[in-house]
Amino acid sequence: MSLRHRIVVAIALVLVLGAGLGLALAGLQARHWLRGELVSAQVSGELAVNRAFSDLKRSAAPAEDLRSLVATFDGNRHLQAWLLGPDGRVIATSRLEPAEAPPAWFSALLRQDIAPVCLTSPSGNGAAVELRPVYTNDTAAVWPEFLDLALVLTLSCLAGAVLVWAVVGRALRPLRVVGRVLPRIGAGDYAARAPEQGPPELIGLARGVNEMAERLAAMRTRNRALEAQILSLQDEERADIARDLHDEIGPHLFAANVDVGMIPSLAISGRTEAVLEQVRSAQAAIAYMQRLVRDILGRLRPTQLVELGLSAAVLDLTRFWGARRPEVRFDTHLLEDDGDLPEAVQETAYRLVQESLSNAVRHAAPTAIAVSIVRIADNLQVEVRNNGARALAATPGFGLTGMTERAAAAGGTLSAGPAEEGGWRVYATLPLVAHARGRAA
């Protein structure tokens, strides 16, 4: 069942219950009114009979006068008079006013337990007049009014339900529009927008959906740009490796092959010194190629980190840049023991420091750079500060975005911005617990 139907059904039930309560109260009021009418009529009839009995003592024909007394109640709407003999036999009754009987259930609802009044005649013949309440006439008079009230309440309920249906439908129309927009956004149509209209709550909901779509569109644009950047970097890296292999390793492989190829002929001719010279030449070429391969592997993965650990690898980075920028002072505050750090955390921290140092040296023109890596509770905190130009350090690019996403991939956070004391500050927090649990598992 839709939300609109649920709201309308709930309100309709309240209206029906209210109408039922109103009818019940009307029935109780009619019942109370009917009892008052019958009791009052019975008291009045009793007074009239007693007055007639006082005159009956002087009557020459008391039996006829008793019949006449009963006849005075003909057409009475509330009472019926019965003339009873000494043995309880009915001698005469008053005629009732003709009336259309209401439904039996309604008569039973309003019927009262009012005992009849029996008055003994003072004539001495044992006759008595009994006054019995009559419900039919008054119940028949109340029945049309009850029907009118029920009709009014029913029409009010129907009108209220129709009005609620229209109002709720109009109020929920923006929600239906949002419901159609969300699947489109989920399918990747981030240009879809929900109209910001309707009640304030739905306006806020539509605004939130639109802001979500805008953020998703921006993320997709950024991801595509990052993918293009990554592909470009990969192509450049492959080109560099291919160039090194072709320009450096290729000639040395050829030279080593020539040197080794000459050894058999020199050995046959007994030229021992020449053989040793060719061997030394081949060894030199092979050693050079080994160093070149090691450099290529270092570009693909930081070998210092694997061989030395995080602190030593970071020190090696600072020495690398210190040799190329002797005018820059490097200060480090590193862990003394990093052997128990998860490998993924070490590599993330190393890459963050590597990128931060590269950005600082290349863009900020600093005179001092401070690197700090400390463990606090279950987190590793990495900080790189420099006193260079803020405007240059704040230049947007893929480096900062890549560092932010690298930290997020490790479950941490990264912030970069101007430092209070001047310069630029990169600060990252990397959790250790999640990685430790994953390694234990």
N, C-alpha and C positions, 0 to 999 in steps of 0.2 A: 504494500500500500504506500502511495506517495506521501510526502510530507504534507502536501496540501490536503489530501483526503484525511489524513490523520488529524490535522488541526480542525477541519470542518466537522468530522465525526465527533471529536471530543467536545467541541462547543455545542454541537447539536444534542449530544447526550446531556450536557448541562442544561440546555434549554428545555429538553423533554422532562428532565427531573424537576426543573423549576415549575413547568406547567403541571406536572403531576402533583407536586406539593401544593400548588395553588388550588387545584381541583379538590384535593383532600381537605384543605382548610375550608374551602367553600362548602363541602359536604358536612364537615363538622359544624360550621356555622348554621347551615340549614337544619341540621339535626337539633341543635340547641334552640333555634327559632321555633321549630315545630313543637318541641316539648313545651316551650313557654306558651304557645298558642293553645295547645290542648289542655294544659293544666289550668290556664286562665278560663277557657271555655267551660271546663268541668266545674270550677268554683262558681262561675256565674250561673250555670245550670242548677247546681246544688242550692244556691240561694233562691232561685226562681221556684224550685220544687218545694222548698221549705215554706215560702210565702203561700204557695197554693195549698199546702197541707194545713196551714193555719186557718184558711177559709173553708177547708173541707169539713171541719168540725161542725159547722153550721149548715152543711149541705143536706138537702132532703134526698138526693140521689148520689151518694158518694162514688158508686161504681161508674156511673156515667161521667162524673167529674174527673175521675182518674183517667178514663179514656181520653177525655178532652185535654187533660194535662199532657198526656203523652203525645197527642196530636199537635200540641204547640211546638214540638221539636221537629215537625216535618220540614225538610229542606235545610236543616242545620248542617253547616259544613264541617263542624268539629265534633258533634256529639250525636249519638242515637239513643233515644229513650226506650226502655223495655218495661212493660207492665207485667209483673209476675204474680201468679196466684199464690195461695198459702203453701201449695205443694211444689212451688218453683216452676210451674208450667207457665209458658209464655201466653199471656192473654192478648197483648197488642204491642206493636212497635211503631216508632215513628218512621216516616219514609225518608230515605237518603236522597240528597241532591245528586242527580245523575252526573257522572264525570268519567272521562276517559282514563282508564287505569294506566299508570306509567309502567315501565319494565319491572319485572319481579325483583331483579337484583337491586334496583334503585329503591324500591319500596322497602326491601329488607334492610338496606343501608340506613334509611331514615326512620325505620320503625322504632317506637319507644315502648318500654315495658311500664305502661301506666295502668294501674289497677282500676277497674270500674268502681263507681260509687253506688252503693245500694241504700236507698232511703225507704224505711217502712212507713206505710200509711197509718195515720193516727185514727182512722175510721174504725179500727178494731176488727176488720174482716181478714186480717193477715196478709193483705196485698202489699206489694212493694214496687217502687219505681227504681230501676237501675239505669245509670248513665254510663254509657260505654264510649271511649274515645274513637273517633273515626279518622283513619290515616289517609284514606284514598284521596279525598278532595284536596287536602293541603299538599300531599306528595305530588299530585297531578299538577298543582299550581306551581310548585317549585321546579318540576322537571323541565319545562321550556327555558327557564332562566339558567338552569344548569347546562342545558345544551348550548345556549348562547355563549355562556362563559367558556365552555370547552371549545367551541368554534373559534372564539376570539383568541384563546391561548394557542390553539393549533395553527391558526393563520400567523400569529406572531412568531411561533417557532419556525414555520416555513420561511417567513420573510427574513428572520434573523439568520437562518442557515444560508439563504441565497445571498444575503448581504455579506456574510462572513466568507462565503465562497468567492465572491467577487473581490473583496478587499484582500484576502489572503493570496488569491491568484495574482493580483496586481503587485502585491508586496514581494512575492517570491519569483516574479518574472526575471529579475536580474540574477537570481540564484540559478535558474534554469540556463540562462545564458552562460554563466560561469561554468556550469556543469558541461556545457558543450565545448567551451574553450579549453578546459583542462585536458581532455583526451588529445586535442590537437597539439598542445604543448608537450604532452607526454610522447607524442609521435614525432617530435622534433620540429614542429612548426612554431618557432619562437616569435614569429611576427604576429601571431594571434593575440588579440587583446579583448578584454572584457569591458563593456561600458560601465563607467563608474556612476551609477544611478541607483535610485531606490532609497531605502532606509539607511541611516548612517552605518549600521552594522554591516550591511551588504556592500555599501560603498567602500568600507575598509577592507572587506574581503576581496572585492574586485581589484582594489589598488594593490593589495598584497600579491594577487595572482599576476598582475601586470608587471610589478617590480621583479617577481621571480622570473618571468619570461625575459625581461630585459637583462637580468643577471646571467641567465642561461645563454642568451644570445651573445653577451659579451664574453662569457667563458668559452663558448664555441669558437668565436672569432680569435680569442687569445690562443686557444689550443691549436687552431689551424695555423696561426702564425708561428707558434712554437714548433709544430710539426715541420713546417717549411724550414724554420731555422735549424732544427735538428738534422733534417735531410741535407741541408746545405753544408752544415758542419761535418756530417758524415762524408759527404762527397769531397769536401776539402781535405778531410783527414785521409780518406782513401787515396786522393791524388798525391798528398804529401808522402804517404807510405810507398805508393807506386813509384814516385820520383826518386825516393831514397833507394828503393830496391833497384831501379834501373840505373841511376847515376852513380851510386856508391857500391852496392853489392855486386851488380853485374860486372863491372870492370875487374873488381878484385877476384870474383869467381873465375873470370876468364884468365887473369894473371896466375891464380893458384893452379888452374888446370894446365896452363902452359908450363909452369914450373914443375909440376908433378910429372907432366908428359915428357919432359927432358931428362928426368932422373934415370930411366932405364938405359938410354943411349950413353949417358955420361958414365954410368956404373960399368957398362960393358967395356968402355974405352979406358977404364981405370982412373978416371979423373975424380978422385975422392974429394978434393977441395971444392970442385965445381958442384958435385952432388950436394955437399953440405950447404953451399951457398944457395942452391935451389930450394933445399928443404927449409932453410931459414927464411927465404923470401916467401914461400908458401905459408909458413907459420905466421908471418907478419900479416899477410893478407887475410888469413883465417881469423887472427886475433882482432883485426880491424872490423871484420864482418860481425864477429861476436859482440863487440862493443856497440856497433850500429843496431844489431838486432835487439840488444838489451835496451837501447834508447827507445826503439820503436815500441817494445813491450811496456816500457815505463809510461809512454804516452797513452797506451791502452789501459793500463792499470798501474797505480802507484806502487812500484816495487819497494820503495823505501818503507811504505806503510806495512807491507807484508813482512819485510825482513827486519825492520828496526822497531816497529810499534808506532803509535800515534805521536807521542811526544817527540821522539827522535825524528820522525818524518816531518813534523812541523818545524823543528829546528833546522832541518835540512832545507826546507823551503825558505826560511828567513836567511840562511847563509847564501842560498842561491840568489835571492834578490839583493842581499847586502853586497855581494860581489859585483853586481851590475849597477847598483845604486849606492855607492859608498857614502854619499852625502846624507842618506837616510839612516836614522838610528832605530834599531829593532829591539824592543823589550818583550820578553816572554815570561809568562807565568803558567807553567804546564804541570801536568800530573807526574808525580815521581814513579807511580806504578800504574800502568794502563793495561797490564796483561789480561785482566779479567773483564775488560770491556768487550761487549759484543762486536763482532767484526763489522756488522752493518753500521753500527753507531760510529765506529772508528773511521770507516770510509766516508760516511756522511760528514763528520766533523772535519776530516782532512780536506774534502772537496770544498766545504764552506770557507775554510781558512785560505785555501789555494785561490779561490775566486775572489775573496775579499782582498787579499794581498795584491793580486793582479790588477783589480780595479783601482785600488788605492795608488799603486805605483804608476799606473798608466794614465790615470785621469785626474787625481787630486793634487799631485805635486807636493807630497808631504815632506816634512823633515824628521818626523818621528812616527813610528807605528808600534802599537802595543798589541800583543796577542795573549789572550788568557783562556785557558781551558781548565775548568774546575768541576769537581763532582760535588753536588749538594743533594743530600737525600738520595732519591732514586732518579735523579736527572743529571745529565751532563750539560754544563753551560759553556757556550763558546762565545767569545767576544773579541772583535777586532776593531781597534780604534786608530784613527790617524788625525793629524792636525792640519790636513790639507784644506783646499778650498771647498766649501760646502756646495757651491753651485756646480762645480765639476763632479764632485762625488755623488751628487743627487741626480746626475743625468740618467734618465730612464733607459732601460735596455733589457735585453733578454737575460743578462747575467743575474740581476736581482730577482727577476721572476723565476729563473731556474733555481736559484738558491732557496727561494720561498717554497717552491714546489718540492724540492729535494728534502727540505726539513719537514714539510707536511707528510711526505711519503714515509718518513721515519717515525711519524706520530708526534712530531714536535711542532714548534712555532719559530718564526724568524721575524725580526723587526729591523728596519734600517732607517736611519734618519740622523739629523744634526745632533751632535753631542752638546750637553749643557755647557761644558767648558770650551767649546769650539771644535771645529773639525767634523768628522763623520764617525758614526758608530754602527756596527753590525752586531746584532745580539741574537743568539739562537739557544733554545732549550730543547734537548733531545731526551726522551724518556729511556730509561735502562730496563725497567721491570718487564715491559711487554716483550722486548727482545730476549731478555734472559729466560722468560717462560717459554718463548718459542724455541729457543735453542735447547732447553731442557726437554721439551716435548719431542 
